[in-house]
Amino acid sequence: MAEIVRMPKLSDTMTEGVVARWHKKVGDPVKSGDLLAEIETDKATMEFESFQEGVLLYRGVEEGQTAPVDSILAILGQAGEDITPILNQENAASSQPEASAPTEHAAAGSAPAAATSVAEENDGRIKASPLARKIAREKGLDLSALQGSGEGGRIVRRDVEGQVPIVKTVPTPAVAPVVGSGQDYTDVPLSQMRKAIARRLSESKFTAPHFYLTVDVDVERLVEARERLNKAHDLKISLNDILIRITAAALEQHPKVNASWLGDKIRYHHRVHIGVAVAVEEGLVVPVITDAHRRNLREISQLVRDLAARARDKKLQPQEMEGNTFTLSNLGMFGIDQFTAIINPPDVAILAVGAVREEPVVRGGSVVPGRRMRLTLSCDHRAVDGATGAAFLRTLRQFLEEPLSLLL
């Protein structure tokens, strides 16, 4: 008997998914554990394995299209099995809440309603539900170019929701130069990741009252210590790796900064899990270095490289991007001297790291070459007061300027 494979909920915040790639085509046999498709969620692109067996009879979402969680992803069954009853039943269920005209939610067996529906859809017009027509108008879609999945080929909501809106070209004034083929802009639909980034950061920025504290740190000894360490042990530890470890040590001494805002309470964490912002093609992901306060630099370095590589390949698992108690964002490698970062909820603070600058400094009454770095702490004033944030930065600066003090 044919079975429905539904769009899975692959993260706690996922409401819809995009099929990035199918690994099976209609007619292929599927065994339990076979890779069926790659699903793009709001956090990553994940491989989805089938829990069922059979022949792939139907694909409900094509590559690049979006579908809500629990909608039909595929149907598996026996070769040649008729799946029309399943599709009709599913379509009837999905079209029920969208109906706005009397003909679309009339009770079964009501002759007047049925007659009205037939007259409406057999008068030469395209068969489509009112909501499908409305969505198509908003997106600028041509209904005649779509294939309906409803009963009798009727176009329903699911057939238009996953379609890419038509890009409309604004006429170019005669005095303006023509760009390319005449279209002077490109509309790109938002990815699931970009939607999530926009939602989370908007909520953070406009809900959490941010304030910012900046310190300028002498990192001459820190840079020298890193160079000696890498040379002596044939390592490739970065300044960012050292910052993660030192930040974790400072957070242990200032638990009020290693906290989460939970609406009706503040949670102070006994362990330090540092989220590290990683830039990827579609935006920003934040893999988490768990128990950063207990790891040595070699462990942190290896873990950061592994997580960053898999983040760029969209291979991170949702659990690897959850549980952060503090976040670090470093734009120093892009030559940025100083910036302010938006807090990554539910954290109550985030550290923005600038580039190491070579500049003259005064030591022992003499002007000598030196290396400095600016750090900016963004704080949620609902949970962190100015003095609390300043005390944390003072400890962090002490550790960075005197790395050996960590041994005390």
N, C-alpha and C positions, 0 to 999 in steps of 0.2 A: 504493500500500500504506500502511495506517495506521501512524503513528509515535507513539511515546510522548514527551511532553515531561515531563521530570522536575523535581521541586522543586530549584532550583539552590542551590549553595553560594555565597552572595553575600558572605561574609566568612570570614576564617580561623578564626573561633571558632563559626561557625554550625553547629548540629546539627539544627535544625528551623526551619520558617518558618510564618508565618500569612498567608493570603491576605487582605490588607486590602481589596482591590477588584478585581473582574474588569472588564476593558475589552472583552471579547468574550463573547457568549453562544453556547450550543450552536446550531449551524446557520450561524454567521457564517463568511464566508471570512477566512482569515488569510494574510497575506503575510510573507515574511522581513523583519524590521525593524519589524513592527507591534507596538504596545504591547499585550501580552497581559494582564498583571495587575500589581498593586502588591503586593510581598511585604514583610512586616514581619520583619526579622531581629532579632538581639540588639543591633544598633547603630542601625539606621535603617529607614525604610520606603523601598524602592527600586522603581523601575519596571523591569519585566522584559519585554524584547523577545523575540519569537519568532525563532528561527534557522531554523525550518521553515515550509513552506507547506502549505496544504490547508484543508479545512473543519473547524471545531471540532466534533468528534463527541462529546466527553466531557469533563466537568470533574471531576477527582478530589478536589478540595478546594473546598468552598464558602466564601463570604466569612465571615471571622471564625473559621474553623477552622484547626487546627494540623496540620502533616504533617511527617514527618522528611525530611531531605535525601535525594534520589534516589528518593523515592516518586513515584507518578504524580500529576503536576499536571494534565495534560490529554492528550488524544489527538487528533491531526490526521490526516485522511485524505480520501478521496473521499466526496462526499455519498451517503448511504445505505449505506455500507460497514459490514459486520458486524464489530464490535469485541469480540464475546463471547469468541473464542479468546484474544485478548490479555489481557482481564481475568481469564479463568480461569487462564491461565498465570501471570500476575502474582500472583494470589491464592494459587495453589498454592505458589509460591515463598515468599511472605510468611508463610503459615500453617505452613510446615514447622518452623521453630525454636520456635514457640510451643506446639506440641502437647505435652500431658502425659499424655493417655490413649492406650492402645495403639491405639485406632481411628483416631487422628489422624496417626500416622506409620508405620502398617503399610505393608509393601511393596505396590506395585501388583500386582493380581491375586490377593491373599490373600483367599480367599472368607470365612473366618471373621471377619476383621476387618471386611470390608465389610458382612457381615450384621449384626454387632454395631452398626455405625454406623447402618445403616438402621433397625434396631429402636429404637435410642436416639432418633433424631430424627423418627421417624414415629409416635411414640406420643402425639401431641398436644402435645408440648413445642415451644418455639420453637427453630428451628435456630440454634445458636450454638456456637462453639468454647469449650473450658473456660477459656482465658485471657480470651476476650471476656466470659464470664460473671463471672469474678473481677473484672475491671476495672469492669464495670457495677455489681457489688455495692458496690465501694469508692466509686464515684461516685454511687451512689443512682439509677442510670439504669433506666428501664423498657425492657427489651429489646423488648417488643411494639410500642413506638413508633418503633423504629429500622428502617431499610431495610438489609438485608444486601447486601454487594457480593461475597460469596463464591459458590462454585458452588451453583446451585440456590437463591440468595437467602440463603445461610448468613451469619450475622453473625460477623465475624472481628475481630481486634484493631484494624485501622485504622478500623472502623466506630464503635468506642466511644472510642478515644483522643482524637479531636478533639471529642468532645461536652463541653459545659459541665456540670460537676457540679450536681446539684439542690441549691438552697439550702434547708436545713432550718431551720425556725423552732423556737426553744426556747420551750416554754410559759411564759407570763408568770404569775407568782404573782398570786393574787387581790388581794393588797394593793398590787401594783405598778401604776402607771398604764399604760394601753395606749398604745403609740406608733404613730401612723399606722394602718395596716390590721391591726395585731397583730404584725407582724414588726419586731423592734427592732434588726435589724442587716442589713447587706448584704455578701455575699461577692463579691468581684471577682477573677476569675482573673488570674494574673500575666501581664503582657505579656512578650514576648521581651526587651525592653529591661530591664524590672525584674528578670527572672531573671538577666540578665547582670550587672547592677549588684550584686545580692545576692551572686552567686558571687564576683565579682572583689574586692569590698570586704571580704567575709568572709575570703577568702584573704589579703588584704593585712593586715588588722587582726590576725589570729590567727597569721600566719606571720612578718611583719616586726616586730621589736621597735621600736615607736615611742618616740621621746622628743621633747620640745617645747621650743622656745626662743622667747621673746617679747621684742620691743623696742617702745618707745613713741617715735614719730618726730615731730619738729617739721616739719610740711609747709607752713608759712606761705609760704616762698619758692616752693615747688613750685606751690601753688594760684595764687599771684599770677602766676607765669610762664605757667601754662596759660591764665589769663584774658587776659593780654596777647597771647599767641600766637593764640588764637582770634579775638580782636577785630581784630588787625592783619591777619590773613590770611583772615578770614571762614571759619574752620574750626569743626568740632565735635569736637575731640579731647577725649576723656574722661580722667579721672585713671587709669582702668584701662589705657588705651592707653599712657600715659606709664609706668605701673608695668611693663608688659610690656617696654618698651624698656630701662628702667633695670635691671630684673631681668636681662635678657639681658646687659647690660654687666657687671654684677656676677658673673654666672656665667662669663663669659670669664676673669675674674681668679681664679675658684675652681672649676676643672674637676672637683674631687673631689665637688662637689655636682651638677654637670651630668653625671650618670652613671646607669647602669642596673645593677640586680642581676640576674645571669643564672644564679644557682644555684652554678655552679662557678667563676665569674669575675665581675669587675666591669668594665664597659665605660665608659671615660671618653671622652666625645664631644668632637670638635673643632668641631662646629657646635651652635648652640643652637636647639632646637625647643620652643617653649613651648605646652603644652596649656592651654586656657582653659576652665574649667568653666562650662557654660551650663545653666541650669535650663529644662527643657521639661515638658510636661504629665505625661509618664509617668516622669519622673525626672531624670537628669543625663547630658549628653553632653559630651565633651571634644574639640572641634575643635582642630587644631594650627596654630599660627603658625610655619611653617617659617622657618629662618634669621632669627629675630627680631633677632639681633645685627647683621644687615646691612641691616635695613629702617629707613626713616625713619618719623617719627610719622604722616605722612599715609598712607603705605602700610599701616601697622599698623591705623590707625583704620578705613580702608576695608575691610580684610580681616576685621577682627573683626566689623564690622556685617554684612558679607555672610555670613560663616560662622554667626553667631548667628541671623540671619533664616532661613537655610536649615535650621538645626538645629531651630528651632521648627516649621518646615513639613515636617520629616522628609525633607528633600531632600539631606542630606549623603551623600557617598560614603564607603565604608569607609576608603579611603586618606586621606581628610581627617581621620580620627580616629586615625591611627596614626603612630608614629615620634617621639612626644614624648620629650624628655630631661629635662623639668622641668614642673611643673604649678602654675598659679596659680588660686586660688579666692577670689572677692571677694563677700562678703555685706554690704559696707558700704552698698550702695544699699538694703538692707532694714532699715537702722538697727541692725545688729549691731556692737557695739563690738569684740568679740574672740571668736574661736572657734578650735578645733583641727580640722584636716582630716585625713582618712585618705589615706595615700599612694596614688597612682595607679600601680600596677605597670606596667612594671618600673622606674619612676623610684625614686630613693632619697630624694627630698624633695618636699614640696609647701608652697607659701606661702599662708597664710590671711590675707586682708586685711579689716580692719575699717573702720568708718565714720570719716570726718573729723569730729572733735569740736571744737566751739568752746568754749574754756575759758580761764581766766586763766593766764598764764605769766609767769615772771620774766625780764626782759631788761634788762641794764645796771643791775641793782639796783632796777628798778621793775616793778610788776605791770601787765601790759598784756594786751589780748585776743590770743588765739593760736589756732592750729589744729593739732591733733595726730591721729595715726593709729597704731593698734596693728597690728603684723605678727607672726604666729606661724608659725615654721618647724617642720613635722613632719619628722623625720629617721628613716631606717632605720639603726639602730645597727649593723647588720651591715656597712654600707658607709661611714657617716658618723659620725665621732666628735664629741663635744661641742665641742671646740676648733675643729674644721673648720666646723661649722655656725655657731658664734659669729663666726668670722672673716668668713664670707660675709655674715651679717647686719650686721656692722660696716661693711663696704664698701657694702652696699645702703643703710644709713641715711645714710652720708656722701653718697652720690649724691642721695638724696631731699632731704636738708636743704640741700645745696649743689649744685643742678642744673648750675651752670656748671662744676663740677669735671670734668664729663664732657668738656669741651672741652680739658682739659689733656693 
